[in-house]
Amino acid sequence: MHTDLHLIPFLDELAFPESPRWHEGALWFSDFHTHRVQRVDMAGRCETVVTVPGQPSGLGWLPDGKLLLVSMTDRRLLRLDGNVLTEVADLSALAPFHCNDMVLDAKGRAYIGNFGFDFAARQTPRPTGLILVQPDGQARLVAEDLHFPNGAVITPDGRTLIIGESYASRLTAFDIAEDGSLSGRRVWATLSNATPDGICLDAEGVIWLASPTSREVLRVLEGGEVMQRIATPGQAVACMLGGPNRYTLFVLTTRVMATPEESRQSLAGAIYTLPGGARCRLALKAISARAATWPPQARQAQHPASHPFCSRANVLRNLATLGAATAMQ
């Protein structure tokens, strides 16, 4: 279902913003074609954290607080030590083309995807593998036959990894073993007329995903039911929950150009927000619509007013965070 909610402009004049992460009160992201990792606070103050010659992509933090980042074109995993970038692992033997997004688990293990083929040269797409890098830099493939493995999340219990396969229009899940190995591969959701790029997981265990081909963000349940669709001004490439209490949805968009130079010249990339109060009202409407199809006893048990994510009390608290508590009174 498409909604009439409008995203709020937050930051513009970016080239190709990607891989957003909420960390220490700010949104961190990579701007591919300007080679910068940047951070922006809720007041819109933006600064460059580090410049990456090989083009930054996935971001994550080790248990000791140090930043890990993917260097795309030279296919390396780097660590930021003070102001110096240190190589953790060379992935060129495992990734046939550019590396891209990454997710870290609580032990500091990094799961890294890659294109699998030369996207810019319009090569025929071919499947590729997902790379696991241990904290000591040891790297190996832990999954194969993935069609452009892209944004990924790990569930809060650390037991499941879910990754978007952009060229298969699906989300795929794996069980995570104690040593980081993956097994139990299964389709988490098949998508219709949408392409998963960056994804994030909300408190309900539901995935928000950015779809550049359909220019929207979607909220998707396991099994593939789409709870919400929100149109975006540009091509949506990533999303992340952050802000106070992580109630705000940040949506990163761009206009995909033929070359990095064109992206740097156009600076068509931007970040938008969907504040928590609007997001909760959206979820409340979706739950109400679904509840109308349930048997009476189930409707009473699952009434939206008792829903932990978007109960009236929680919605009001979210709105109060934004200074708009009177909006629903």
Residue, then its C-alpha position, 0 to 999 in steps of 0.5 A: m500500500h502506498t501512503d500519502l506521507h511525505l518525507i522531510p528533507f534533511l541533508d542534500e548536495l551529496a553524490f551517492p550516500e549509502s550504508p547509513r548507520w546510527h552511532e553515538g547520536a549521529l547518522w554515519f554514512s558513506d558518500f561513494h563518489t566523493h570518497r568520504v565517510q561522513r556523520v551528521d547530527m539531528a541538527g543537520r551538522c555534517e562533517t567528514v570523518v575520513t576520506v577513503p581512496g578506494q571508495p567507502s561502503g559498508l560501515g560498522w564498529l568493533p566491540d572496542g569502538k573502532l570503525l571498520l569500513v569497506s573499501m569498494t574498488d580495491r576490495r579491502l576491509l579497513r579499520l580506522d585507527g585514530n586518523v589512519l586507515t589500516e588494512v584488516a583484510d584483502l578480499s580481492a581473492l574472494a570478491p570477483f568485483h567491487c565489495n559493497d555493504m557489510v554487517l557486523d555481529a556482536k563479536g566483531r565479525a564482518y559479513i561483506g557482500n560484493f557486486g559479482f560482476d562489472f555493473a558499470a560495464r553492463q556485464t551479464p549479472r552472475p551470482t557471487g558469495l558472502i565473505l566473513v572476516q574474523p576480527d583477526g583478519q582471516a577471511r572466507l566465503v560463508a555463502e555462495d550463489l547470491h545475486f548481488p548480495n547487498g544490505a544485511v541485518i543480524t537479528p538481536d539474538g545474533r542467530t539469524l542473518i538476513i540479506g537483500e539479493s538485489y538481482a533476485s528481488r528477495l530477502t534471504a535468511f541464514d542461521i549463524a553458527e557459533d563460529g560465524s558459519l551460515s546454514g539453513r538458507r531460506v527465502w525470508a521474503t520475495l518482493s514484487n516490483a521492488t529491488p532490495d538495496g539497503i535494509c534495516l530491522d525495526a523493533e518489531g522484527v520487520i524489515w524496512l528496505a530501500s528500492p531504487t528501481s521503484r523509488e520507494v521504501l517498503r516495510v516488509l514482514e517475513g513471508g513477503e507481506v508489504m505493510q507500508r510503501i512510501a514513495t521517495p523523491g529520488q532513487a532510494v538506496a538505503c534506510m536506517l532507524g535513528g534519532p531519539n529512541r531510534y524512532t526516526l527513519f532516515v532514507l538515502t536517495t540519489r540519481v544513479m549516473a553513468t560515471p562517478e564524475e557525473s555523480r560528483q557534478s550533479l550532487a543529486g544525493a540527499i537524505y530524508t526523514l520520516p519522524g517517529g510519530a508519523r511512522c507509528r501512525l502509519a503502522l497503526k493504520a496498517i495493523s488496523a487494516r489487517a485486524a479487520t480480516w481477523p476473527p472477532q476473538a483474534r481482533q480483540a486479542q491483537h487490537p492495535a491499542s495494545h500493540p507495543f510498537c504503536s499503542r496510543a501511549n507510545v505514539l504520544r511519547n514519540l510525538a513528544t520527542l519531536g515536540a508535537a505531542t498535541a498532534m493526536q490529542 
